[in-house]
Amino acid sequence: MKKLLGIVVLGLLLSGNAYARIIKLDCNPIGLGVYAQTNYNSEFFKITIDTKLKKLNYYSKVDGKIYNDYMRVISMDDQFIIYENPEHKYKGRLDYINFIEKDLNLKKYGAWDMRCAHLPDSEIAEKPKKQKPKSSPDDDKIVPAGSGSGFFVSKDGHAITNYHVIEGCDINKLSFKGSQTEVKVLAVDKVNDIAILKSNAKPDVIFPVSNEDVSLLEDVIVAGFPLGERLSSAIKTNKGVVTSLAGAGDNYSFFQTDAAINSGNSGGPIVNQKGNVVGIAVATWVEEGVQGVHFGIKSSTLKTFASANGLNFASPNYRDLSNKDLGKLVTRGTVYLECHMTVAKIKKRISQAENRKAFFKEHK
């Protein structure tokens, strides 16, 4: 069992615990190194980590039977796990490559590419742990930390964005007609990553929300402020089509599109040619060799959340808009959001393994 070369299936936790992909390893991930060989029929391999017990559990299905064993975790950070087999006393190292998502403290596991090596005791040394950010006199100062996008849905100043755009911020500001106004967070849906904001702005243009979810191959437009206003303060758009009616892990609250969604687009509207919001830009799949895999939150998910919080939307349009009129709508109805945090909080958030915020370059 210890000499098992496997085909690895690891769960992708962008949504649920469904398996995401199969990864073939060129070495034994448990530590016997590249010289291990086997004639077993290995169907899958799963790794979970219990940080409290310092155990690396692994599961295999060999010739129809499921096996479970574990290693003792000596140390780990966001690059390596150093482990030891408590029975046979050999040690090894897992090197992470291209993490999609991980949360070691919550025992979650993500889709990983991994290198592995069986190392002699002389080569096993705990990697220096990341030092806590040093304190400075400016740590309590609140500064612009990062940005996202949003869109007006009422003439009373209600706007929609992603929860992760405003999460943890000391102050959230919305740019409207050349000036910034502070916004209040009225409600959040952490599971589906939606937030309802209220500002003092009085928009003359608002987005209607579609009564129907997107259909496969439907044309859509993503609007927002990728890379923030520091690239330019002008609205930016990307066109594409709906490429799947489900998100990662068969999450049917999301859909997939090839219209580009970049850092800073989060929370922006995804609209159809009628100018109706059919989704909220939420995420993109980041992996070497993968392009054009982006995700939006469906309009039905947004409407359910808004209705539960007493927010109603304008009736949807039933005629296609010209590109000129559609351009006016997205320009006047899409807003730039800026998250303000203390310097100390920024340092802490950036040092964390899990972080979805689009922090400004000077903080990274």
C-alpha positions in Angstrom: 0.0 0.0 0.0 2.9 2.3 0.8 4.2 1.8 -2.8 1.1 3.0 -4.5 1.4 5.2 -7.5 -2.0 6.7 -8.0 -4.5 8.6 -10.1 -5.5 11.4 -7.8 -8.9 12.9 -7.5 -9.1 15.9 -5.2 -12.2 17.9 -4.4 -12.6 21.5 -5.6 -14.3 23.5 -2.9 -15.4 26.5 -5.0 -18.8 25.0 -4.3 -19.7 21.9 -2.3 -17.4 18.9 -2.2 -17.7 17.6 -5.7 -14.6 16.2 -7.4 -13.0 18.6 -9.8 -10.5 16.8 -11.9 -8.1 13.9 -12.2 -4.3 14.5 -11.7 -1.7 11.9 -12.5 1.4 12.0 -10.4 4.8 10.9 -11.5 5.8 9.9 -8.0 4.3 8.5 -4.8 2.6 11.3 -2.9 3.1 9.4 0.4 6.9 9.6 0.3 8.6 6.6 -1.2 9.7 8.7 -4.1 10.0 8.3 -7.8 11.3 4.7 -7.5 8.1 3.3 -6.2 6.3 1.0 -8.6 3.1 -1.0 -8.4 0.9 -3.3 -10.4 -2.3 -2.4 -8.5 -5.3 -1.0 -10.2 -5.6 2.4 -8.4 -8.8 4.3 -9.1 -8.4 7.4 -6.9 -6.5 9.1 -4.2 -7.7 11.7 -1.8 -5.8 13.7 0.8 -7.2 15.6 3.8 -5.4 17.3 6.6 -6.4 17.6 10.3 -4.3 20.5 11.6 -5.4 20.0 15.2 -4.2 16.4 15.3 -1.4 17.1 12.9 -2.5 14.2 10.6 -2.4 13.9 6.8 -5.0 11.3 5.9 -5.0 9.7 2.5 -7.5 7.4 0.8 -7.0 5.0 -2.0 -9.2 2.7 -4.0 -7.2 -0.3 -5.1 -8.8 -3.2 -7.0 -12.2 -2.1 -5.7 -11.2 -1.8 -2.1 -10.9 1.5 -0.2 -7.8 2.0 2.0 -7.1 4.7 4.5 -3.8 5.5 6.2 -2.2 8.6 7.6 1.0 10.5 8.1 2.1 12.7 11.0 2.5 16.3 9.9 5.8 17.8 11.1 5.2 21.2 9.6 3.3 23.0 6.9 2.8 26.4 5.3 1.4 27.6 1.9 4.3 25.9 0.0 5.2 22.6 1.7 3.9 19.9 4.0 6.6 18.0 5.7 5.3 14.6 7.0 6.5 11.5 8.6 5.3 7.9 8.6 5.0 7.1 12.3 5.3 3.3 11.7 8.2 3.1 9.2 9.9 6.4 10.3 10.5 7.7 6.8 9.9 11.4 6.0 8.8 13.3 2.9 7.6 16.5 1.5 4.6 17.6 -0.5 5.2 20.8 -2.7 2.0 22.6 -3.6 1.7 23.9 -7.2 -1.2 25.9 -8.5 -3.5 25.8 -5.5 -7.1 26.5 -6.5 -8.5 26.6 -3.0 -7.4 25.3 0.4 -8.4 25.8 4.0 -6.2 23.6 6.2 -7.7 24.8 9.4 -11.2 23.7 8.3 -9.9 20.4 7.0 -10.9 21.3 3.4 -8.9 20.1 0.5 -8.6 21.7 -2.9 -7.6 20.7 -6.4 -3.8 20.6 -6.4 -1.0 19.8 -8.7 1.7 18.3 -6.5 5.3 17.3 -6.5 6.5 14.9 -3.9 9.8 13.6 -2.7 11.1 11.0 -0.2 13.8 12.9 1.8 16.5 11.5 4.1 16.5 12.9 7.6 19.4 15.1 6.8 17.4 17.0 4.3 14.2 17.3 6.4 14.2 20.7 8.0 11.2 22.7 8.9 10.8 25.6 6.6 11.0 28.9 8.4 7.5 29.9 9.4 6.1 33.1 8.0 6.8 35.8 10.5 3.9 37.9 11.7 3.9 41.3 10.0 5.8 43.8 12.1 3.8 46.5 13.7 4.3 50.1 12.7 3.0 53.5 13.8 0.7 53.5 10.7 -1.0 50.2 11.6 -4.2 51.9 12.9 -4.4 54.2 9.8 -7.4 53.4 7.5 -6.3 53.5 3.9 -7.8 52.4 0.5 -7.0 48.7 0.4 -8.7 47.2 -2.7 -11.6 47.5 -5.1 -14.5 45.8 -6.8 -17.5 46.6 -8.9 -21.3 46.9 -8.3 -24.4 48.2 -9.9 -27.4 50.4 -9.0 -30.8 48.6 -8.8 -32.9 51.4 -7.3 -33.1 55.2 -7.6 -32.9 55.4 -3.8 -29.2 54.4 -4.1 -29.4 50.6 -3.5 -26.6 48.7 -5.2 -25.5 45.1 -5.5 -22.0 43.6 -5.3 -20.2 40.5 -4.1 -20.0 39.8 -0.4 -16.2 39.2 -0.7 -15.8 42.7 -2.1 -17.0 44.4 1.1 -16.2 41.7 3.6 -13.8 42.8 6.4 -13.7 46.4 5.3 -13.8 49.2 7.9 -15.3 51.6 5.3 -16.8 51.0 1.9 -17.0 53.8 -0.6 -18.9 54.1 -3.9 -17.8 56.3 -6.8 -20.6 58.2 -8.5 -20.4 61.2 -10.8 -16.8 61.9 -10.0 -17.1 61.8 -6.2 -17.0 59.1 -3.5 -19.8 58.4 -1.0 -19.7 56.0 1.9 -22.1 53.1 1.7 -23.9 51.0 4.3 -24.1 47.3 4.0 -27.8 46.3 4.4 -27.6 42.5 3.9 -25.2 39.8 2.9 -25.6 36.3 1.5 -22.2 34.7 2.4 -23.1 31.3 0.8 -23.9 32.8 -2.6 -21.5 35.8 -2.3 -23.9 38.7 -2.6 -24.3 41.9 -0.7 -26.9 44.7 -0.8 -25.5 48.2 -0.3 -27.2 51.6 0.4 -25.7 54.9 -0.6 -26.9 58.5 -0.6 -26.5 58.6 -4.4 -29.5 59.3 -6.5 -28.8 57.5 -9.8 -30.8 58.5 -12.9 -30.2 55.0 -14.4 -30.7 51.7 -12.7 -30.4 48.1 -13.9 -33.5 45.9 -14.3 -33.0 42.3 -13.3 -34.1 39.5 -15.6 -37.0 37.2 -14.6 -35.4 34.4 -16.5 -32.0 32.7 -15.9 -29.5 32.6 -18.7 -29.6 30.0 -21.5 -26.8 28.1 -23.0 -24.9 30.1 -25.7 -26.8 33.3 -24.8 -24.7 36.4 -25.5 -23.7 38.3 -22.3 -21.7 41.4 -21.4 -19.6 41.8 -18.2 -19.2 45.4 -17.0 -17.0 46.7 -14.2 -13.7 48.1 -13.2 -11.0 45.3 -13.6 -7.7 46.2 -12.0 -9.4 49.2 -10.3 -9.6 52.9 -11.3 -5.9 53.1 -11.2 -5.8 51.5 -14.6 -8.4 54.0 -15.7 -11.7 55.4 -14.3 -13.6 54.4 -17.5 -16.1 51.5 -17.4 -14.7 48.4 -19.1 -16.7 45.6 -20.8 -16.2 42.1 -22.1 -18.4 40.2 -24.4 -18.9 36.4 -24.5 -21.5 33.7 -24.3 -22.9 31.4 -21.6 -20.8 28.2 -21.7 -22.4 26.2 -18.9 -25.5 26.5 -16.8 -23.6 25.4 -13.7 -20.6 26.6 -11.8 -17.7 24.6 -10.4 -18.8 21.5 -8.5 -22.3 21.4 -10.2 -23.3 24.6 -8.3 -26.5 25.6 -10.1 -26.7 29.0 -8.4 -23.8 29.9 -10.7 -23.3 29.8 -14.5 -20.1 29.8 -16.6 -19.1 32.2 -19.3 -16.1 32.9 -21.5 -16.6 36.7 -21.1 -13.5 37.7 -19.2 -13.8 38.4 -15.5 -10.6 39.9 -14.0 -9.5 41.1 -10.5 -11.7 44.1 -9.7 -14.7 42.9 -11.8 -16.2 41.1 -8.8 -19.7 42.3 -8.1 -20.2 43.9 -11.5 -23.3 43.2 -13.6 -23.5 40.6 -16.3 -26.2 41.8 -18.8 -27.9 40.6 -21.9 -28.6 42.6 -25.0 -31.9 43.9 -23.5 -29.9 45.5 -20.7 -31.3 43.1 -18.0 -29.0 41.8 -15.4 -28.7 38.0 -15.8 -25.8 37.6 -13.4 -23.2 39.0 -11.0 -19.5 38.6 -11.9 -18.0 36.5 -9.1 -15.0 34.4 -10.0 -12.5 33.1 -12.5 -10.7 29.8 -12.7 -7.0 30.4 -12.3 -4.8 27.6 -13.5 -1.9 27.2 -15.9 -3.2 26.3 -19.3 -6.8 27.2 -18.6 -8.5 30.2 -20.2 -12.0 31.5 -20.6 -13.5 29.9 -17.5 -15.4 32.5 -15.6 -18.4 32.4 -13.3 -21.5 34.5 -12.6 -24.2 34.3 -10.0 -27.6 33.7 -11.6 -30.3 36.4 -11.6 -32.8 34.0 -9.9 -30.4 33.6 -6.9 -30.1 37.4 -6.7 -33.9 37.9 -6.8 -34.5 35.3 -4.1 -32.0 37.0 -1.8 -33.3 40.5 -2.6 -36.9 39.5 -2.1 -36.1 38.1 1.4 -34.6 41.5 2.3 -37.5 43.6 1.0 -35.7 44.9 -2.1 -37.6 44.9 -5.4 -36.2 45.5 -8.9 -37.4 47.4 -11.9 -39.4 45.4 -14.5 -37.1 43.9 -17.1 -36.8 45.2 -20.6 -38.4 43.1 -23.4 -36.7 44.6 -26.4 -33.1 44.5 -27.4 -31.1 47.7 -26.9 -28.8 49.2 -29.5 -25.1 48.9 -28.5 -25.0 52.6 -28.0 -27.9 52.6 -25.5 -26.5 49.5 -23.8 -23.2 51.3 -23.5 -25.0 54.3 -21.8 -26.7 51.9 -19.4 -23.6 50.1 -18.2 -21.6 53.4 -18.0 -24.2 55.2 -15.8 -25.4 52.2 -13.8 -22.2 50.4 -13.0 -20.3 51.6 -10.0 -16.7 51.4 -8.7 -16.4 50.3 -5.0 -13.4 50.8 -2.8 -12.7 48.9 0.4 -10.8 50.8 3.1 -9.0 49.0 6.0 -6.5 49.6 8.6 -2.9 49.0 7.6 -2.7 46.2 10.2 -5.8 44.5 8.8 -4.4 44.6 5.3 -1.1 43.0 6.4 -3.0 40.3 8.2 -5.4 39.5 5.3 -2.6 39.4 2.7 -0.6 37.0 4.9 -3.5 34.6 5.0 -3.6 31.6 2.7 -7.3 32.2 1.7 -7.8 35.7 0.3 -10.2 36.7 -2.6 -9.9 40.5 -2.3 -8.5 42.5 -5.1 -5.9 44.4 -3.0 -4.0 47.3 -4.6 -0.6 46.5 -5.8 1.3 48.6 -3.2 0.0 46.4 -0.4 1.0 43.0 -2.0 
